[in-house]
Amino acid sequence: MTEHAALKQRTAYLSIFSNTTLVVLKLAVGLYVGAVSLVSEALHSGVDLVAALIAFWAVRKSIVPPDQEHDYGHGKYENLSAAVEALLIVGAAVGILYESVQKFQEARLPEFLEYGILIMGISIVVNILVSRRLLHVAAVTGSQALEADGLHLQSDVWTSVGVMTGLVLMQLTGWAWLDSLIAIFVAGIIFRAGWRMVVESAMELTDASLPEDQENRIREIIESVPEVRSCHCLRTRKSGSYKLLDVHVLFDGSMHLSQVHAVCDELEEKIRQELGTFDILIHPEPADYHKPETNTSHYEASQRAPEPVERSGRFSKK
């Protein structure tokens, strides 16, 4: 197991432990106090716990080496887990909203609100620390699953602040209807975070390209090598924390094959050093005999049926 893989697993364990503890505490206090806002927060943390379990499974699955069924590895399991987490968050938000509206008509002031205020304060501190750790490790390892989990906990911090503020106001004013209003507020924040994740995970699962600034940097790295004339047909995508690219690179047609191969190895190393893990495929072409191509023309050519080939001696030509 690589150092990054071990780091991702340890961090996923931390998220599972913290979420389990908070779910138990919030649910127990929420039921004891009788506050729907606290119960909704417990459900929110419960969704985060399920998300953490899914992230842990995805991290373990994504680091499995390529096999006969998955030539490009198992990185897409991270993207799939992020999509499932997003749907869970949206579902939880809808459920909390429904329960809050139902309770609004029969609002009553919960008892022992100080217990709820205390548990929310603990939740805020724990989630700030754990989310920062998750997002740091996600940035280091490129793990989308850990990033999604960290963003969940960040949203949990703000909902916890809102719930704690509402509990304090209820204790000071005696306004029982604030309980349902806070729960509706929590549902709105959860739904917003979940919907954003739905969009992002859908982009990853449909092989969206890397950000434009990264693609531009890749072109700069390639064209900075003296032996390279230019490049085109650069295509990129992500599979979990694993990035893939293929590109056509133009060389002087008189260069020896071994020299072209050495330059391609140099390009791969430069890209990985600056931009991290990459599966790179370089298609070298002679600049003097090059037919202009674009990503679109390259794609269209791949969709056409092959034309009959007329063979002559050792070589073939159309």
C-alpha positions as CSV (number, residue, x, y, z in Angstrom):
1,M,0.0,0.0,0.0
2,T,1.4,3.4,-0.9
3,E,1.8,6.2,1.6
4,H,-1.0,8.2,0.1
5,A,-3.3,5.2,0.2
6,A,-2.6,4.6,3.9
7,L,-3.1,8.3,4.7
8,K,-6.5,8.3,3.0
9,Q,-7.6,5.2,4.9
10,R,-6.5,6.6,8.3
11,T,-8.3,9.9,7.6
12,A,-11.5,8.0,6.5
13,Y,-11.4,6.1,9.9
14,L,-11.2,9.5,11.7
15,S,-14.3,10.7,9.9
16,I,-16.2,7.6,10.8
17,F,-15.3,7.7,14.5
18,S,-16.2,11.4,14.9
19,N,-19.5,11.1,13.0
20,T,-20.6,8.1,15.0
21,T,-19.9,9.9,18.3
22,L,-21.8,13.0,17.2
23,V,-24.8,11.1,15.9
24,V,-25.2,9.2,19.1
25,L,-24.9,12.4,21.3
26,K,-27.1,14.6,19.2
27,L,-29.9,12.0,18.9
28,A,-29.8,11.1,22.6
29,V,-30.0,14.8,23.7
30,G,-32.5,15.7,20.9
31,L,-34.9,13.0,22.0
32,Y,-34.4,13.8,25.7
33,V,-34.9,17.5,25.2
34,G,-37.7,17.0,22.6
35,A,-36.3,19.5,20.1
36,V,-37.0,18.7,16.4
37,S,-34.1,21.0,15.4
38,L,-31.7,18.8,17.4
39,V,-33.2,15.6,16.0
40,S,-32.8,17.1,12.5
41,E,-29.1,17.8,13.3
42,A,-28.7,14.2,14.4
43,L,-30.2,13.1,11.1
44,H,-27.8,15.4,9.3
45,S,-24.8,13.9,11.1
46,G,-26.3,10.4,10.4
47,V,-26.1,11.2,6.7
48,D,-22.5,12.4,7.2
49,L,-21.8,9.1,8.9
50,V,-23.2,7.1,6.0
51,A,-21.3,9.3,3.7
52,A,-18.1,8.7,5.7
53,L,-18.7,4.9,5.5
54,I,-19.2,5.2,1.7
55,A,-16.1,7.3,1.4
56,F,-14.1,4.7,3.3
57,W,-15.3,1.9,1.1
58,A,-14.6,4.0,-2.0
59,V,-11.1,4.9,-0.9
60,R,-10.3,1.2,-0.3
61,K,-11.8,0.2,-3.6
62,S,-10.2,3.0,-5.6
63,I,-6.6,2.0,-4.6
64,V,-7.0,-1.5,-5.9
65,P,-4.5,-1.9,-8.9
66,P,-5.9,-2.4,-12.4
67,D,-7.1,-5.8,-13.3
68,Q,-8.5,-7.6,-16.3
69,E,-12.0,-6.0,-15.9
70,H,-10.6,-2.5,-15.1
71,D,-7.6,-1.6,-17.3
72,Y,-7.5,2.0,-16.0
73,G,-7.9,1.1,-12.3
74,H,-10.8,1.6,-9.9
75,G,-10.7,5.4,-9.4
76,K,-14.3,5.8,-10.6
77,Y,-15.5,4.2,-7.4
78,E,-14.6,7.5,-5.7
79,N,-16.8,9.4,-8.2
80,L,-19.6,7.0,-7.7
81,S,-19.4,7.3,-3.9
82,A,-19.6,11.1,-4.2
83,A,-22.7,10.8,-6.3
84,V,-24.4,8.5,-3.8
85,E,-23.4,10.8,-0.9
86,A,-25.0,13.7,-2.8
87,L,-28.3,11.9,-3.3
88,L,-28.3,10.9,0.4
89,I,-27.8,14.6,1.5
90,V,-30.6,15.8,-0.8
91,G,-32.9,13.0,0.5
92,A,-32.1,13.9,4.1
93,A,-32.9,17.6,3.4
94,V,-36.3,16.8,2.0
95,G,-37.1,14.5,5.0
96,I,-36.1,17.2,7.5
97,L,-38.1,19.8,5.7
98,Y,-41.2,17.6,5.7
99,E,-40.9,16.8,9.4
100,S,-40.3,20.5,10.3
101,V,-43.4,21.7,8.5
102,Q,-45.5,19.0,10.2
103,K,-44.2,20.1,13.7
104,F,-44.7,23.8,13.0
105,Q,-48.4,23.7,13.8
106,E,-47.9,21.9,17.1
107,A,-44.8,23.7,18.3
108,R,-43.9,23.5,22.0
109,L,-41.0,24.8,23.9
110,P,-38.4,22.0,24.5
111,E,-37.0,21.4,28.1
112,F,-33.4,21.4,29.2
113,L,-32.3,23.5,26.2
114,E,-28.9,24.0,27.9
115,Y,-28.0,20.3,27.1
116,G,-28.7,20.9,23.5
117,I,-26.6,24.1,23.4
118,L,-23.7,22.2,25.0
119,I,-23.8,19.3,22.5
120,M,-24.0,21.7,19.6
121,G,-20.9,23.6,20.9
122,I,-19.0,20.3,21.1
123,S,-20.2,19.4,17.6
124,I,-18.9,22.7,16.1
125,V,-15.4,22.2,17.5
126,V,-15.1,18.6,16.5
127,N,-16.4,19.2,12.9
128,I,-14.1,22.1,12.4
129,L,-11.1,20.1,13.3
130,V,-12.1,16.9,11.4
131,S,-13.2,18.8,8.3
132,R,-9.9,20.6,8.1
133,R,-8.0,17.4,8.3
134,L,-10.2,15.7,5.6
135,L,-9.8,18.6,3.2
136,H,-6.0,18.8,3.8
137,V,-5.6,15.1,3.1
138,A,-7.9,15.4,0.1
139,A,-5.7,18.1,-1.4
140,V,-2.6,16.1,-0.8
141,T,-3.9,12.9,-2.2
142,G,-6.4,14.2,-4.8
143,S,-9.2,12.1,-3.2
144,Q,-12.7,13.2,-4.3
145,A,-14.3,11.0,-1.7
146,L,-12.5,12.6,1.2
147,E,-13.1,16.0,-0.2
148,A,-16.8,15.3,-0.4
149,D,-16.8,14.1,3.2
150,G,-14.9,17.2,4.3
151,L,-17.3,19.5,2.6
152,H,-20.2,17.6,4.4
153,L,-18.6,18.3,7.7
154,Q,-18.0,22.0,6.8
155,S,-21.7,22.4,6.1
156,D,-22.4,20.6,9.4
157,V,-20.5,23.3,11.2
158,W,-22.7,26.1,9.9
159,T,-25.9,24.2,10.5
160,S,-24.7,23.5,14.1
161,V,-24.0,27.2,14.6
162,G,-27.6,28.0,13.3
163,V,-29.1,25.3,15.6
164,M,-27.2,26.5,18.6
165,T,-28.1,30.1,18.0
166,G,-31.8,29.1,17.7
167,L,-31.7,27.1,20.9
168,V,-30.2,30.1,22.8
169,L,-32.9,32.4,21.4
170,M,-35.6,29.9,22.4
171,Q,-34.3,29.8,25.9
172,L,-34.2,33.6,26.1
173,T,-37.5,34.4,24.4
174,G,-39.6,31.3,24.9
175,W,-40.7,31.2,21.2
176,A,-41.4,27.6,20.6
177,W,-41.9,28.1,16.8
178,L,-38.2,28.8,16.4
179,D,-37.6,25.0,16.8
180,S,-39.3,24.2,13.5
181,L,-37.9,27.3,11.8
182,I,-34.3,26.3,12.7
183,A,-34.9,22.8,11.3
184,I,-36.2,24.3,8.0
185,F,-33.0,26.4,7.9
186,V,-30.9,23.3,8.4
187,A,-32.8,21.5,5.6
188,G,-32.1,24.4,3.2
189,I,-28.4,24.4,3.9
190,I,-28.2,20.6,3.5
191,F,-30.1,20.7,0.3
192,R,-27.8,23.4,-1.2
193,A,-24.7,21.4,-0.4
194,G,-26.2,18.2,-1.7
195,W,-27.3,19.7,-5.0
196,R,-23.9,21.2,-5.6
197,M,-22.4,17.8,-5.0
198,V,-24.9,16.2,-7.4
199,V,-23.7,18.5,-10.2
200,E,-20.0,18.0,-9.4
201,S,-20.2,14.2,-9.2
202,A,-22.2,14.1,-12.4
203,M,-19.5,16.1,-14.2
204,E,-16.8,13.6,-13.0
205,L,-18.9,10.5,-13.9
206,T,-19.4,11.9,-17.4
207,D,-15.7,12.4,-18.0
208,A,-15.6,16.2,-17.8
209,S,-12.2,17.7,-18.7
210,L,-9.8,19.0,-16.1
211,P,-10.0,22.7,-15.4
212,E,-8.9,25.0,-18.2
213,D,-5.9,26.4,-16.2
214,Q,-4.6,22.9,-15.7
215,E,-4.9,22.0,-19.4
216,N,-3.2,25.2,-20.3
217,R,-0.3,24.4,-17.9
218,I,0.1,21.0,-19.5
219,R,0.4,22.6,-22.9
220,E,3.0,25.0,-21.5
221,I,5.0,22.2,-20.1
222,I,4.9,20.2,-23.3
223,E,5.9,23.1,-25.5
224,S,8.7,24.2,-23.2
225,V,10.8,21.3,-24.3
226,P,13.1,22.3,-27.1
227,E,12.6,19.2,-29.3
228,V,8.8,19.7,-29.4
229,R,7.4,21.8,-32.2
230,S,3.8,22.0,-30.9
231,C,0.9,19.9,-29.5
232,H,-2.8,19.5,-30.2
233,C,-5.7,17.2,-29.5
234,L,-5.1,17.4,-25.7
235,R,-7.8,15.5,-23.9
236,T,-8.1,15.0,-20.1
237,R,-10.5,13.5,-17.6
238,K,-10.5,12.2,-14.0
239,S,-11.1,8.8,-12.4
240,G,-11.3,9.5,-8.7
241,S,-8.0,10.9,-7.6
242,Y,-6.5,9.5,-10.8
243,K,-6.1,11.8,-13.8
244,L,-5.7,10.8,-17.4
245,L,-4.6,12.6,-20.5
246,D,-3.7,11.9,-24.1
247,V,-2.1,14.4,-26.5
248,H,-0.6,14.6,-30.0
249,V,2.9,16.0,-29.9
250,L,4.7,17.2,-33.1
251,F,8.5,16.5,-33.5
252,D,11.0,17.1,-36.3
253,G,10.4,14.3,-38.8
254,S,14.1,13.5,-38.9
255,M,14.4,12.7,-35.2
256,H,15.3,9.1,-34.3
257,L,12.6,7.0,-32.7
258,S,14.7,6.4,-29.6
259,Q,15.2,10.2,-29.1
260,V,11.4,10.8,-29.6
261,H,10.7,8.2,-27.0
262,A,13.2,9.8,-24.5
263,V,11.5,13.2,-24.9
264,C,8.1,11.6,-24.3
265,D,9.4,10.1,-21.1
266,E,10.7,13.5,-20.1
267,L,7.4,15.1,-20.8
268,E,5.5,12.5,-18.7
269,E,7.9,13.1,-15.7
270,K,7.6,16.9,-15.9
271,I,3.8,16.7,-16.0
272,R,3.6,14.3,-13.0
273,Q,6.1,16.3,-11.0
274,E,4.0,19.5,-11.2
275,L,0.4,18.1,-11.4
276,G,0.5,14.8,-9.6
277,T,-0.7,11.4,-10.5
278,F,-1.4,11.0,-14.2
279,D,-1.9,8.2,-16.8
280,I,-0.3,9.8,-19.9
281,L,-0.5,8.7,-23.5
282,I,1.5,10.7,-26.0
283,H,1.0,10.3,-29.7
284,P,4.1,11.5,-31.5
285,E,3.8,12.9,-35.0
286,P,6.2,14.3,-37.6
287,A,5.6,18.1,-37.9
288,D,6.5,18.2,-41.6
289,Y,3.9,15.6,-42.6
290,H,1.2,16.5,-40.2
291,K,-2.5,16.8,-41.2
292,P,-4.3,19.4,-39.0
293,E,-6.5,17.9,-36.3
294,T,-8.6,19.0,-33.5
295,N,-10.3,17.3,-30.6
296,T,-13.6,17.4,-32.6
297,S,-12.1,16.0,-35.8
298,H,-10.3,13.3,-33.8
299,Y,-13.6,12.3,-32.2
300,E,-15.5,12.3,-35.5
301,A,-12.9,10.2,-37.1
302,S,-13.2,7.6,-34.4
303,Q,-16.9,7.3,-35.0
304,R,-16.6,6.6,-38.7
305,A,-16.6,3.1,-40.2
306,P,-13.1,2.2,-41.4
307,E,-12.5,2.7,-45.1
308,P,-11.2,-0.2,-47.3
309,V,-7.4,-0.4,-47.3
310,E,-5.5,-1.1,-50.5
311,R,-2.3,-3.1,-49.7
312,S,0.9,-2.7,-51.6
313,G,4.1,-4.6,-50.6
314,R,4.9,-4.3,-46.9
315,F,3.0,-1.0,-46.5
316,S,-0.7,-0.1,-46.8
317,K,-2.2,3.1,-48.0
318,K,-5.7,4.3,-48.5
